Amino acid sequence: MRLLLLSIIFVLLVKSEYMDRELSSLIIDRDNILMINKSNTESLKQLVEQKNENNDLLLQREQRRVKQQGELIVTTESLHNLLYKEEKYHNHWPDDVIDWLQQPY
């Protein structure tokens, strides 16, 4: 009976020691996972900030492109208007009108 009791106590001590080591291992693993999680969280925050900055830059570029496109349309229309004004005075006159204009008074 004593031997059985001593064996049970020995087994429980060994089991307790094993569980303590297992618990220590799990605590170390948990701490490592928490550090990795913290690092990943920081990386994620940086990526989100970079995404927001890139979105702002893209929005500014798009606004600048729209503004330049509008200015280009206005410039193109004004050049077309100037060209039209110039061309309307340079119409090809018929030969008989030119001959009539070149006759002496």
Stockholm file with secondary structure:
# STOCKHOLM 1.0

chainA/1-105         MRLLLLSIIFVLLVKSEYMDRELSSLIIDRDNILMINKSNTESLKQLVEQKNENNDLLLQREQRRVKQQGELIVTTESLHNLLYKEEKYHNHWPDDVIDWLQQPY
#=GR chainA/1-105 SS CHHHHHHHHHHHHHHHHHHHHHHHHHHHHHHHHHHHHHHHHHHHHHHHHHHHHHHHHHHHHHHHHHHHHHHHHHHHHHHHHHHHHHHHTSCCCCHHHHHHHHSCC
#=GC SS_cons         CHHHHHHHHHHHHHHHHHHHHHHHHHHHHHHHHHHHHHHHHHHHHHHHHHHHHHHHHHHHHHHHHHHHHHHHHHHHHHHHHHHHHHHHTSCCCCHHHHHHHHSCC
//
